[in-house]
Amino acid sequence: MAKAWTPTSWQAFPVNQQPEWPDQGELDRALKQIASYPPLVFAGEARSLQASLAQVCAGNAFLLQAGDCAESFEEFSANNIREKLRVILQMSVVLTYSLGVPVVKVGRIAGQFAKPRSSNMEKVGDIELPSFRGHIVNSDAFTESARTPTPDRLVQAYNQSAATLNLLRAFTKGGFADLSRVHAWTQEFVASSPEGQRYEQIASEIDRALKFMRACGVDTESNHSLHETNVYTSHEALLLGYEEALTRQDSLTGAWYDCSAHMLWIGERTRQLDSAHIEFLRGVGNPLGCKVGPTTDAEYVLELCEKLNPARIPGRLTLISRMGADKVEDALRPLLRAVRDSGHPIVWACDPMHGNTVTSAGGRKTRVFDRICAEIDGFVRAHKAEGTWPGGIHVELTGDDVTECTGGADNILDSQLDDRYQTVCDPRLNGRQSLDLAFTVAESLRSTGLA
């Protein structure tokens, strides 16, 4: 796919956000072990996702990329996976029904363990220790032993990702995602909320539509699209040694794929054009994403498009804007215009979370629900003005009834953040807020005439 590229060629480039592993021999042993394991996903699945994203690129579908800020080793359970999937399915139903286009579902799941940090060290009082970089590297407990990067955690991350993928496939193909179960997806805490009532109305209308189809002689039982769905996986490709260990050459096409996930993205801190992260991902066949912040200029974006998608393949590259509610409209429009005029086929998605992170009066990192919605509105208005398609959203959420983001229908206050603040890193939307956000996205697109 790219000249002079190999799975190891990134090692000759500047690399950021890598842990300081204390024992290189132990790291090499862990990576060799992972390299001997089966792939987590398959090249054909990645190509299917790219084909679906090509439809988003053409304005005929919508991308919902959602899941945990950082997956946890401690909170790993079938219930947590199921509830996260349930929220994604609920949001997808709202968006599909409201927008009238298919929704491509991509989870931040089965691999979203590593987190970039603004500093290598963290200081509490007089004690300074290595920063928490996600459970794939170290523990969030503030002790020297917990914060020491441990290569065995890489193997544990692989095993947890494999188990998560196994359960996701069982749920999405084994009946849990059946459209006739839309009522059963409603969690108790959502069912008691205004958003839950709006969702129940949609669920009832879907039930009536299915009954109508059956009454007209349509065989709904044998239509797989009504009973199964595809939920793809994604994560930030941060630890390049781990990504390299899971890179395989496809036996059908000869192309290389990073088989740790269907889609990989590059974060705001690692997207330098001469970086090891860009070098590594330019050579794999997976669909790719890249975060772009408010200081990103059009020249950089066009160079990035040429680096990551020189063949201009629709669905190959998603640009995920994370601008902040006050900046998104003015900062995004020049980028949309430049990409549109260049002819690069790009999926544009909005990450309304990271640009709207604040510190509460009590010292908790949080996000205000109204600001999240305001960034989405600005994102949509920018696309409307430039004649482009606002292709999707990229959000951090959980199926648990957490109190990490303020506002929403339940009007979570700063003083309530400590009630159920459970994230290991960044604040996430809870189930009610996530469903409310799906309605907000649909209303924003309809109000501008884009849906």
C-alpha positions in Angstrom: 0.0 0.0 0.0 2.9 2.3 0.6 6.5 2.4 -0.7 9.3 1.2 1.7 6.8 0.3 4.4 7.1 -2.7 6.7 5.4 -3.3 10.1 8.7 -2.3 11.7 9.5 0.8 9.6 7.9 3.1 12.3 10.8 2.3 14.6 13.0 4.7 12.5 10.7 7.7 13.2 10.2 9.9 16.2 7.7 8.3 18.6 5.7 10.0 21.4 3.5 8.7 24.3 5.3 5.5 24.8 5.8 4.1 28.4 9.3 3.9 29.9 9.3 0.1 30.2 11.8 -0.9 33.0 12.8 -4.2 31.4 13.3 -4.4 27.7 13.7 -8.2 27.8 10.3 -8.6 29.5 8.7 -6.3 27.0 10.2 -8.2 24.0 9.0 -11.5 25.6 5.4 -10.2 26.0 5.3 -8.8 22.4 6.7 -12.0 21.0 4.0 -13.9 22.9 1.2 -11.7 21.4 2.7 -12.0 17.9 2.3 -15.8 18.2 -1.4 -15.4 19.1 -4.3 -15.5 16.5 -5.5 -12.1 15.2 -8.3 -10.5 17.1 -10.1 -9.4 14.0 -9.8 -10.3 10.3 -8.9 -8.4 7.2 -12.3 -9.1 5.5 -14.1 -7.6 8.5 -12.0 -4.4 8.2 -12.8 -4.2 4.5 -16.5 -4.6 5.3 -16.3 -1.7 7.7 -14.5 0.4 5.1 -17.3 -0.3 2.6 -19.8 0.9 5.1 -17.8 4.0 5.8 -17.7 4.7 2.1 -21.4 5.0 2.3 -21.0 7.5 5.2 -18.5 9.4 3.0 -21.2 9.6 0.2 -23.8 10.9 2.6 -25.8 7.7 2.6 -25.1 6.5 6.2 -24.1 7.9 9.6 -21.2 6.8 11.9 -21.8 6.2 15.6 -18.4 5.6 17.2 -18.9 5.2 21.0 -17.7 3.5 24.1 -15.4 3.7 27.1 -12.8 6.4 27.6 -10.5 3.7 28.8 -11.4 0.1 29.3 -10.7 -1.3 32.8 -9.2 -4.6 33.9 -11.0 -4.4 37.2 -14.5 -3.7 35.8 -14.4 -6.3 33.0 -17.6 -8.4 33.0 -20.3 -9.7 30.6 -22.8 -7.3 32.2 -20.7 -4.3 31.5 -20.1 -5.3 27.9 -23.8 -6.0 27.4 -24.9 -2.7 28.9 -22.5 -0.7 26.8 -23.7 -2.5 23.7 -27.3 -1.9 24.7 -26.8 1.8 24.8 -25.0 1.8 21.4 -27.9 -0.2 19.9 -30.5 2.2 21.5 -28.7 5.2 20.1 -28.5 3.5 16.7 -32.2 2.8 16.6 -32.9 6.5 17.4 -30.5 7.7 14.7 -31.6 5.2 12.1 -35.3 5.9 12.7 -34.9 9.7 12.8 -32.4 10.2 10.0 -33.6 7.5 7.6 -30.1 6.2 6.8 -28.2 3.2 8.1 -26.0 3.7 11.1 -22.5 2.3 11.1 -21.7 1.2 14.6 -18.1 1.2 15.8 -17.3 0.7 19.5 -14.5 2.1 21.5 -14.2 -1.4 22.9 -12.1 -4.6 22.9 -8.8 -2.7 22.8 -9.3 0.9 24.1 -6.8 0.5 27.0 -4.0 2.9 26.5 -4.3 6.6 27.2 -2.0 9.5 26.2 -0.9 11.8 28.9 0.2 15.5 29.0 3.1 14.6 31.4 5.2 11.5 32.0 5.0 12.1 35.7 2.2 12.9 38.2 2.7 14.6 41.5 0.5 14.3 44.6 1.8 16.2 47.6 5.6 15.5 47.7 5.3 12.2 45.9 6.0 12.0 42.2 5.2 8.8 40.2 4.8 7.8 36.5 1.4 8.9 35.1 -1.3 6.4 34.7 -1.3 5.3 31.0 -4.2 2.9 31.0 -4.5 -0.6 32.4 -2.5 -2.0 29.4 0.5 -0.3 30.9 0.1 0.3 34.7 -2.5 0.7 37.4 -4.3 3.9 38.4 -3.5 3.3 42.1 -1.0 5.9 43.3 1.8 3.7 44.5 5.2 3.1 43.0 4.6 -0.6 42.3 1.2 0.1 40.7 2.5 2.9 38.4 5.5 0.8 37.2 4.8 -0.2 33.5 4.4 -4.0 33.4 4.7 -5.8 30.1 2.5 -8.7 31.2 -0.4 -6.2 31.1 -0.1 -6.2 27.3 -0.9 -9.9 27.2 -3.8 -9.4 29.6 -5.2 -6.6 27.3 -5.0 -9.1 24.4 -6.9 -11.7 26.4 -9.6 -9.3 27.6 -10.0 -8.0 24.0 -10.4 -11.5 22.7 -13.1 -12.3 25.3 -14.9 -9.0 24.7 -15.0 -9.7 20.9 -16.3 -13.2 21.5 -19.1 -11.8 23.6 -19.9 -9.0 21.1 -20.2 -11.4 18.3 -22.5 -13.6 20.3 -24.7 -10.7 21.3 -24.9 -9.1 17.8 -25.4 -12.4 15.9 -27.3 -14.5 18.5 -30.5 -12.6 19.0 -29.7 -9.8 21.4 -29.6 -7.2 18.6 -32.9 -8.4 17.1 -35.1 -5.4 16.2 -38.1 -7.2 17.8 -36.3 -6.7 21.1 -36.1 -2.9 21.0 -38.4 -2.7 24.1 -36.1 -5.2 26.0 -33.1 -2.9 25.4 -34.6 -0.2 27.6 -32.8 -0.2 30.9 -34.8 0.6 34.0 -33.1 4.0 34.6 -33.7 4.9 31.0 -37.3 3.7 30.9 -38.2 6.0 33.8 -36.8 9.1 32.0 -38.2 11.5 29.4 -35.6 10.1 26.9 -36.7 6.6 27.7 -40.3 7.5 27.0 -39.4 9.0 23.6 -37.4 5.9 22.9 -40.4 3.7 23.9 -42.5 5.6 21.3 -40.0 4.8 18.6 -39.9 1.1 19.7 -43.7 0.9 19.6 -43.7 2.4 16.0 -41.0 -0.2 15.0 -43.1 -3.0 16.4 -46.1 -1.7 14.4 -44.0 -1.5 11.3 -42.8 -5.1 11.7 -46.4 -6.3 12.2 -47.5 -4.4 9.1 -44.7 -6.1 7.1 -45.7 -9.5 8.3 -49.4 -8.8 7.5 -48.3 -7.9 4.0 -46.7 -11.2 3.6 -43.1 -10.1 4.1 -41.1 -12.9 5.7 -39.4 -11.0 8.6 -38.2 -14.1 10.3 -35.7 -15.0 7.5 -34.5 -11.5 7.0 -31.1 -11.5 8.8 -30.8 -7.7 8.8 -33.8 -7.5 11.2 -32.2 -10.0 13.6 -28.5 -9.4 13.5 -26.2 -6.4 13.2 -22.5 -5.5 12.9 -20.7 -3.7 15.6 -17.1 -3.1 14.7 -14.2 -2.3 17.2 -11.8 0.5 17.3 -9.2 2.1 19.6 -6.4 4.7 19.6 -3.3 3.0 18.1 -1.0 4.4 20.8 1.4 1.6 21.8 3.1 0.8 18.5 4.9 -2.3 19.7 1.5 -3.9 20.6 0.0 -2.8 17.3 3.0 -4.2 15.4 2.7 -7.5 17.2 -0.9 -7.9 15.9 -0.2 -6.8 12.3 -0.7 -9.6 9.8 -0.4 -10.0 6.0 -3.8 -10.9 4.4 -3.5 -14.2 2.6 -6.1 -13.0 0.0 -4.8 -9.6 -1.0 -1.2 -9.6 0.3 -2.0 -6.3 2.1 -1.0 -5.7 5.8 -3.7 -5.2 8.4 -3.5 -4.3 12.1 -5.6 -7.1 13.5 -6.0 -5.6 16.9 -9.2 -3.8 15.8 -11.3 -3.1 12.7 -10.5 0.6 12.9 -7.6 2.5 14.4 -7.2 6.2 15.1 -4.4 8.6 15.8 -4.8 11.1 18.7 -4.2 14.8 18.8 -0.9 14.3 20.6 0.6 11.8 18.1 -0.4 13.1 14.7 2.8 14.8 13.6 3.3 14.1 9.9 6.8 12.8 10.5 5.8 10.7 13.5 6.1 6.9 14.0 2.3 6.8 14.4 1.6 8.2 11.0 4.3 6.0 9.5 2.9 2.9 11.0 -0.8 3.5 10.2 -0.1 4.6 6.6 0.9 1.1 5.7 -2.0 -0.9 7.2 -5.2 -1.6 5.3 -7.6 -0.8 8.1 -10.0 2.2 8.0 -8.2 5.0 9.9 -9.2 7.9 12.0 -7.3 11.0 13.1 -8.3 13.6 15.7 -8.1 17.3 14.6 -8.2 20.1 17.1 -8.9 23.9 16.8 -5.4 24.8 15.9 -5.3 22.5 12.9 -4.9 24.3 9.6 -6.0 23.3 6.1 -2.5 22.7 4.8 -1.8 20.1 7.5 -5.1 18.4 6.8 -4.4 18.1 3.1 -0.9 16.7 3.8 -2.4 14.2 6.3 -5.0 13.0 3.7 -2.1 12.5 1.2 -0.1 10.6 3.8 -2.9 8.3 5.0 -5.0 8.0 1.9 -3.0 8.8 -1.2 -5.2 6.5 -3.3 -8.2 8.4 -2.2 -10.2 5.4 -1.2 -13.7 6.3 0.1 -14.1 5.1 3.7 -10.4 4.8 4.3 -10.0 8.0 6.4 -12.2 9.6 9.0 -11.3 13.0 10.4 -12.6 13.4 13.9 -12.9 17.1 14.9 -12.5 17.9 18.6 -12.7 21.7 18.6 -14.7 22.8 21.6 -18.2 24.3 21.5 -17.0 27.9 21.1 -14.5 27.2 18.3 -16.0 24.4 16.2 -17.9 26.3 13.6 -15.2 28.9 12.7 -12.3 26.4 13.0 -13.9 23.6 11.1 -15.2 25.4 8.0 -11.8 26.2 6.4 -10.9 22.5 6.8 -14.2 21.3 5.3 -13.7 23.7 2.4 -10.1 22.7 1.7 -10.9 18.9 1.8 -14.0 19.3 -0.3 -12.2 21.3 -3.0 -9.3 18.9 -3.0 -11.6 15.9 -3.8 -10.4 13.8 -0.9 -13.2 11.4 0.1 -13.3 12.0 3.9 -15.7 10.9 6.6 -16.2 13.8 9.0 -17.1 12.9 12.6 -17.5 15.1 15.7 -15.9 14.3 19.0 -17.8 16.7 21.3 -16.3 15.4 24.5 -12.5 16.3 24.6 -12.8 20.0 23.7 -15.3 20.6 26.4 -13.6 19.1 29.4 -13.6 21.3 32.6 -12.7 21.0 36.2 -15.6 21.1 38.7 -15.6 23.2 41.9 -14.8 20.0 43.7 -11.8 19.3 41.5 -13.4 16.6 39.4 -12.7 16.5 35.7 -16.1 16.7 34.0 -18.0 17.7 30.8 -21.2 19.8 30.6 -23.9 18.1 28.6 -25.2 21.3 27.1 -21.7 22.2 25.8 -21.4 18.7 24.3 -24.7 19.3 22.4 -23.6 22.8 21.4 -20.4 21.4 19.8 -22.5 19.0 17.8 -24.8 21.8 16.7 -21.8 23.9 15.6 -20.4 20.9 13.7 -23.7 20.4 11.8 -24.0 24.1 11.0 -20.4 24.2 9.6 -21.2 21.3 7.3 -24.5 22.9 6.2 -22.6 26.1 5.3 -20.0 24.2 3.3 -22.4 21.8 1.6 -20.7 18.7 3.2 -22.1 15.8 5.1 -21.7 15.7 9.0 -21.0 12.0 8.9 -21.0 10.9 12.5 -20.2 11.4 16.2 -17.5 10.0 18.4 -18.4 9.9 22.1 -17.3 8.4 25.4 -20.1 6.7 27.2 -21.0 3.8 29.5 -24.1 1.7 30.1 -23.7 2.3 33.9 -25.7 4.9 35.7 -22.6 7.1 36.5 -22.4 10.7 37.5 -19.4 12.0 35.5 -20.8 14.6 33.1 -23.0 17.3 34.5 -26.4 18.3 33.1 -28.7 16.3 30.9 -32.3 15.4 31.5 -31.5 14.5 35.1 -29.6 17.7 35.6 -26.6 16.2 37.3 -25.0 18.9 39.4 -21.3 19.5 40.3 -22.2 18.4 43.9 -23.4 15.0 42.6 -20.3 14.1 40.7 -18.8 12.1 43.6 -22.0 10.0 43.9 -21.0 7.5 41.1 -17.8 8.9 39.5 -16.3 5.6 38.3 -14.1 6.3 35.2 -10.4 5.4 35.3 -9.7 8.5 33.1 -12.1 10.9 31.4 -15.7 11.5 32.3 -18.3 9.6 30.2 -22.0 10.1 29.4 -24.3 7.7 31.2 -27.2 5.8 29.5 -29.8 8.5 29.9 -27.4 11.2 28.6 -26.3 9.0 25.7 -29.9 8.5 24.6 -30.7 12.2 25.0 -27.6 12.9 22.8 -28.9 10.7 20.0 -32.1 12.6 19.9 -30.2 15.9 20.0 -28.0 14.8 17.0 -31.1 13.8 15.0 -32.9 17.1 15.8 -29.8 19.1 14.8 -29.6 17.4 11.5 -33.3 17.7 10.8 -33.4 21.4 11.8 -30.7 22.3 9.3 -32.4 20.3 6.5 -29.6 17.7 6.3 -31.9 14.8 7.3 
